[in-house]
Amino acid sequence: MKYTTLGTTDIRIPRLCIGGMSFGKVFPDFHQWVIGPEETRAVIARALELGVNFIDTANVYAHGTSEEYVGQALKNLAVAREDVVLASKVYFNEGHLSAEAIEREITGTLERLGTDYLDLYIIHRFDYDTPIEETMEALDRLVRDGRVRALGASAMYGYQLHTMQNIADEHGWTRFASMQNHYNLLYREDERELIPVTQRFGMSLTPYSPLASGHLTRETWDSDSVRSTTDGTMRAKYDRARELDMPIIERVAEVARRHDAPMADVALAWLWAKGAVAPIVGCSRPSRVDDAVRALDLTLTGEEVAYLEEPYVAHDVVGALPRPGDKPIPGSTTTRA
């Protein structure tokens, strides 16, 4: 396994991250394709065997049961706390990013994971209702008292991230070390502003949906999988751009054939070529971990990267929450990646 460090911290992470959205109980108002505790343990066990010890989850995933399953798996596998990098998130909860909410939610997250600290605590979205100073001070307090080692941010506009980092600097508070943004060959809007801001602050990119919810793993748009037939979030994120995106999918398939490799390997290799540090991959069974690790052996040429990117055209923003008064953003009310 290849390793690097998270942003400007000393936290050592692998070049892949296991996504916890695949874990948890099935609820009518959440994903129907999540896996149970035994399956979760099997996935995590295989990931650890292969050196992928970076696990990302969130308080909202399967209503907290994702965190519970991850914690149970690590306990049952007798994994030493220092041998795993745990990340979770806060925002999709009462009070969003208020100081009170952050304090309440970190307590619940730590209890569910069965640990007394997180390696990385991520704000799941930008909060329009809470003063930035209140949020950043509350997050910094968690770092100072040892409950969190580093801070991260997720889908937002570039100016929002820049403002939050500057406010942290002005007050001597902890900056964000990572950005978990929506980024893949079918969605590259963050290249315009957000990613340059992350580079300015030395942040690590840990993109979610690296395979575009499976669209970059097959030559056809539709699939008969449980996720494809039940996941409204996925459809909201991608279906409206289907005609724009099929030419890109065709090129991914073409490059994959040249390398005698699966399309997923090409999609992940493109992200590493673009500077992503640890794409977050969802794995519903242990073999999916092997698939993701195998992709590390594929390196694309500059010509191949350019060829894959050429058909891309501008897309509607998907991921960041709309600013007050703006029109709704596709997928923004259901996307909790």
C-alpha positions as CSV (number, residue, x, y, z in Angstrom):
1,M,0.0,0.0,0.0
2,K,1.2,3.5,-0.8
3,Y,0.9,6.1,2.0
4,T,1.1,9.9,2.4
5,T,0.3,12.5,5.0
6,L,-3.0,14.3,5.5
7,G,-2.6,17.9,4.5
8,T,0.0,19.7,6.7
9,T,-0.6,17.3,9.6
10,D,1.6,14.3,10.6
11,I,-1.3,11.9,10.2
12,R,-0.2,9.0,7.9
13,I,-2.9,7.8,5.5
14,P,-3.1,5.3,2.7
15,R,-3.9,6.5,-0.9
16,L,-7.4,5.1,-0.5
17,C,-10.2,5.6,2.1
18,I,-13.0,3.2,2.8
19,G,-16.4,5.0,2.7
20,G,-18.8,4.2,5.5
21,M,-22.0,5.2,3.6
22,S,-22.2,1.5,2.5
23,F,-22.6,0.4,6.2
24,G,-25.6,0.4,8.4
25,K,-29.2,-0.6,9.0
26,V,-31.8,-0.2,6.2
27,F,-34.2,2.6,6.9
28,P,-37.1,3.7,4.7
29,D,-35.7,7.2,4.4
30,F,-32.1,6.3,3.8
31,H,-30.2,4.0,1.4
32,Q,-31.6,0.6,0.7
33,W,-28.2,-0.9,-0.4
34,V,-26.3,-0.7,2.9
35,I,-24.7,-3.8,4.4
36,G,-25.1,-5.3,7.9
37,P,-22.6,-5.7,10.7
38,E,-21.1,-9.0,9.7
39,E,-20.6,-7.8,6.1
40,T,-19.2,-4.5,7.4
41,R,-16.6,-6.4,9.5
42,A,-15.6,-8.5,6.5
43,V,-15.0,-5.4,4.4
44,I,-13.0,-3.6,7.1
45,A,-11.0,-6.8,7.8
46,R,-10.0,-7.1,4.2
47,A,-9.2,-3.4,4.0
48,L,-6.9,-3.6,7.0
49,E,-5.2,-6.7,5.6
50,L,-4.3,-4.7,2.4
51,G,-3.1,-1.7,4.4
52,V,-6.2,0.5,3.8
53,N,-6.6,1.7,7.4
54,F,-8.4,5.0,6.6
55,I,-12.2,4.8,7.3
56,D,-14.7,7.6,6.7
57,T,-18.2,7.7,8.1
58,A,-20.7,10.3,9.3
59,N,-23.2,10.9,12.1
60,V,-26.0,10.9,9.5
61,Y,-25.1,7.7,7.6
62,A,-27.9,5.2,8.2
63,H,-29.0,7.3,11.1
64,G,-25.8,6.7,13.1
65,T,-25.7,2.9,12.5
66,S,-22.8,3.2,10.1
67,E,-20.6,4.6,12.9
68,E,-21.9,1.8,15.2
69,Y,-21.0,-0.9,12.7
70,V,-17.6,0.5,12.1
71,G,-16.9,0.7,15.9
72,Q,-18.2,-2.8,16.4
73,A,-16.1,-4.2,13.6
74,L,-12.9,-2.6,14.9
75,K,-13.6,-3.9,18.4
76,N,-14.4,-7.4,17.2
77,L,-11.3,-7.5,15.1
78,A,-9.2,-6.3,18.1
79,V,-7.7,-3.4,16.1
80,A,-5.4,-1.2,18.1
81,R,-6.8,2.4,18.0
82,E,-3.5,3.8,16.7
83,D,-3.6,1.4,13.8
84,V,-6.6,3.0,12.2
85,V,-7.4,6.5,10.9
86,L,-11.1,7.3,11.7
87,A,-13.0,10.2,10.2
88,S,-16.6,11.3,10.7
89,K,-18.7,14.3,9.9
90,V,-21.2,16.8,11.4
91,Y,-23.8,19.1,9.8
92,F,-27.0,17.1,8.9
93,N,-28.3,17.3,12.4
94,E,-30.2,19.7,14.6
95,G,-28.3,22.9,14.9
96,H,-26.0,22.1,12.0
97,L,-22.6,23.6,12.9
98,S,-23.5,25.6,16.0
99,A,-21.2,25.2,19.0
100,E,-23.9,23.4,20.9
101,A,-24.6,21.0,18.0
102,I,-20.9,20.3,17.5
103,E,-20.4,19.4,21.1
104,R,-23.5,17.2,21.2
105,E,-22.7,15.4,17.9
106,I,-19.0,14.7,18.6
107,T,-20.0,13.1,21.9
108,G,-22.5,10.8,20.0
109,T,-20.0,10.0,17.3
110,L,-17.3,9.0,19.7
111,E,-19.7,6.8,21.7
112,R,-21.0,5.0,18.5
113,L,-17.4,4.4,17.2
114,G,-16.2,3.3,20.6
115,T,-13.3,5.6,20.8
116,D,-12.2,8.7,22.7
117,Y,-10.9,10.6,19.7
118,L,-11.2,11.0,16.0
119,D,-8.3,11.4,13.7
120,L,-10.3,13.7,11.3
121,Y,-13.6,15.5,12.0
122,I,-15.2,17.0,8.9
123,I,-17.9,19.6,8.5
124,H,-20.3,17.9,6.0
125,R,-21.5,21.2,4.5
126,F,-21.2,25.0,4.9
127,D,-23.6,26.4,7.5
128,Y,-25.4,29.6,6.4
129,D,-27.1,30.0,9.8
130,T,-24.2,29.9,12.2
131,P,-21.5,32.5,12.4
132,I,-18.2,31.1,11.0
133,E,-16.4,32.2,14.1
134,E,-18.7,30.2,16.3
135,T,-18.1,27.1,14.2
136,M,-14.3,27.4,13.9
137,E,-13.8,28.1,17.6
138,A,-15.9,25.1,18.6
139,L,-14.0,22.9,16.2
140,D,-10.7,24.2,17.4
141,R,-11.7,23.4,21.0
142,L,-12.1,19.8,20.0
143,V,-8.5,19.7,18.7
144,R,-7.1,21.4,21.8
145,D,-8.8,19.1,24.2
146,G,-7.7,16.0,22.3
147,R,-11.0,14.7,21.0
148,V,-10.0,15.4,17.4
149,R,-6.6,15.3,15.8
150,A,-7.4,17.2,12.6
151,L,-10.3,19.0,10.8
152,G,-11.7,18.6,7.4
153,A,-14.4,20.3,5.2
154,S,-16.7,18.9,2.6
155,A,-18.7,20.2,-0.4
156,M,-18.9,24.0,-0.5
157,Y,-18.0,27.0,-2.6
158,G,-14.4,28.1,-2.9
159,Y,-15.0,31.5,-1.3
160,Q,-16.6,29.8,1.7
161,L,-13.6,27.6,2.3
162,H,-11.2,30.5,1.8
163,T,-13.2,32.6,4.3
164,M,-13.2,29.9,7.0
165,Q,-9.5,29.2,6.7
166,N,-8.7,32.9,6.9
167,I,-10.9,33.3,10.0
168,A,-9.1,30.4,11.6
169,D,-5.8,32.0,10.9
170,E,-6.9,35.4,12.3
171,H,-7.8,33.8,15.6
172,G,-5.1,31.2,15.9
173,W,-7.6,28.4,15.5
174,T,-7.0,25.1,13.7
175,R,-7.3,25.1,9.9
176,F,-9.0,22.5,7.8
177,A,-6.5,19.9,6.6
178,S,-8.6,18.1,4.0
179,M,-11.4,18.6,1.5
180,Q,-13.9,15.9,0.8
181,N,-15.6,17.2,-2.3
182,H,-17.6,15.8,-5.2
183,Y,-15.0,15.0,-7.8
184,N,-14.8,12.5,-10.7
185,L,-14.6,12.4,-14.5
186,L,-18.3,13.3,-14.8
187,Y,-18.2,16.2,-12.3
188,R,-15.3,18.6,-12.4
189,E,-16.8,21.9,-11.4
190,D,-14.6,22.3,-8.3
191,E,-11.5,22.6,-10.6
192,R,-12.6,26.2,-11.2
193,E,-12.4,27.6,-7.7
194,L,-12.5,25.1,-4.8
195,I,-9.6,23.0,-5.7
196,P,-7.2,25.9,-6.2
197,V,-8.2,27.1,-2.7
198,T,-7.4,23.8,-1.2
199,Q,-4.0,23.9,-2.9
200,R,-3.4,27.4,-1.5
201,F,-3.8,26.0,2.0
202,G,-2.0,22.7,1.5
203,M,-5.1,20.6,2.0
204,S,-5.5,17.0,0.9
205,L,-8.2,16.1,-1.5
206,T,-10.3,13.0,-0.4
207,P,-13.0,13.1,-3.0
208,Y,-16.3,11.3,-2.6
209,S,-18.2,9.6,-5.5
210,P,-14.9,8.8,-7.3
211,L,-16.8,6.3,-9.5
212,A,-19.8,8.6,-10.0
213,S,-22.1,6.1,-8.1
214,G,-21.0,3.3,-10.5
215,H,-21.5,5.2,-13.8
216,L,-17.7,5.1,-14.4
217,T,-17.6,1.3,-13.9
218,R,-19.7,0.2,-16.9
219,E,-20.4,1.1,-20.5
220,T,-24.1,1.4,-19.9
221,W,-25.8,4.2,-17.9
222,D,-28.4,2.0,-16.2
223,S,-27.9,-1.0,-14.0
224,D,-30.3,-3.5,-12.3
225,S,-28.4,-3.3,-9.0
226,V,-30.3,-2.4,-5.8
227,R,-28.5,0.9,-5.6
228,S,-29.2,1.8,-9.2
229,T,-32.9,1.0,-8.8
230,T,-33.5,2.6,-5.4
231,D,-31.0,5.4,-4.9
232,G,-32.8,8.7,-5.4
233,T,-29.7,10.6,-4.4
234,M,-27.7,9.1,-7.2
235,R,-30.3,9.9,-9.8
236,A,-30.5,13.5,-8.6
237,K,-26.7,13.9,-8.9
238,Y,-26.2,12.4,-12.3
239,D,-29.3,11.6,-14.4
240,R,-29.9,15.1,-15.7
241,A,-26.4,15.1,-17.3
242,R,-26.7,11.7,-18.9
243,E,-26.4,12.8,-22.5
244,L,-23.4,15.1,-21.6
245,D,-21.6,12.3,-19.8
246,M,-22.0,9.3,-22.0
247,P,-19.1,10.4,-24.3
248,I,-16.8,10.5,-21.3
249,I,-17.9,7.0,-20.2
250,E,-17.2,5.7,-23.7
251,R,-13.6,7.1,-23.5
252,V,-13.1,5.6,-20.0
253,A,-14.1,2.2,-21.5
254,E,-11.7,2.7,-24.5
255,V,-8.8,3.6,-22.3
256,A,-9.6,0.6,-20.0
257,R,-9.5,-1.7,-23.0
258,R,-6.0,-0.4,-24.0
259,H,-4.8,-1.2,-20.5
260,D,-6.7,-4.5,-20.2
261,A,-8.1,-3.1,-17.0
262,P,-11.5,-2.4,-15.5
263,M,-13.1,1.0,-16.1
264,A,-13.0,1.7,-12.3
265,D,-9.2,1.5,-12.4
266,V,-9.1,4.2,-15.0
267,A,-11.5,6.4,-13.1
268,L,-9.5,6.1,-9.9
269,A,-6.1,6.5,-11.7
270,W,-7.4,9.7,-13.3
271,L,-8.1,11.1,-9.8
272,W,-4.6,10.3,-8.5
273,A,-3.2,11.9,-11.7
274,K,-5.2,15.0,-10.8
275,G,-3.8,15.2,-7.3
276,A,-6.4,13.5,-5.2
277,V,-4.7,12.1,-2.1
278,A,-7.2,9.4,-1.0
279,P,-10.4,8.9,-3.0
280,I,-13.3,7.5,-0.8
281,V,-14.5,4.2,-2.2
282,G,-17.6,2.4,-1.0
283,C,-17.2,-1.3,-0.7
284,S,-20.2,-3.7,-0.2
285,R,-18.0,-6.8,-0.1
286,P,-14.3,-7.6,0.5
287,S,-13.5,-8.2,-3.2
288,R,-14.3,-4.5,-3.9
289,V,-11.5,-3.5,-1.6
290,D,-9.1,-5.7,-3.7
291,D,-10.5,-4.0,-6.8
292,A,-9.7,-0.5,-5.5
293,V,-6.2,-1.4,-4.3
294,R,-5.4,-2.9,-7.7
295,A,-6.1,0.4,-9.3
296,L,-3.1,1.9,-7.6
297,D,-0.9,-0.1,-10.1
298,L,-2.3,1.8,-13.1
299,T,-0.7,5.1,-14.1
300,L,-2.2,7.2,-16.9
301,T,-0.1,9.2,-19.4
302,G,-0.7,12.9,-19.8
303,E,-2.2,12.2,-23.2
304,E,-4.7,9.7,-21.7
305,V,-5.7,12.2,-19.0
306,A,-6.3,14.9,-21.6
307,Y,-8.2,12.4,-23.8
308,L,-10.5,11.5,-20.9
309,E,-11.2,15.1,-20.0
310,E,-11.8,16.5,-23.5
311,P,-15.6,15.8,-23.8
312,Y,-16.4,17.5,-20.5
313,V,-18.7,20.5,-20.5
314,A,-19.9,22.6,-17.6
315,H,-22.4,21.0,-15.2
316,D,-24.8,22.4,-12.7
317,V,-23.3,22.5,-9.2
318,V,-24.0,19.3,-7.3
319,G,-22.9,18.9,-3.7
320,A,-22.6,22.4,-2.2
321,L,-25.8,23.7,-0.6
322,P,-27.5,26.7,-2.4
323,R,-26.9,30.1,-1.0
324,P,-29.9,31.8,0.6
325,G,-32.1,33.1,-2.3
326,D,-30.5,31.0,-4.9
327,K,-32.4,28.4,-6.9
328,P,-32.3,24.8,-5.6
329,I,-29.2,22.9,-6.6
330,P,-29.8,19.4,-8.1
331,G,-29.3,16.8,-5.5
332,S,-28.6,19.3,-2.7
333,T,-31.6,18.3,-0.6
334,T,-30.8,14.6,-0.6
335,T,-27.1,14.4,-1.1
336,R,-25.3,13.4,2.1
337,A,-22.2,11.9,0.7
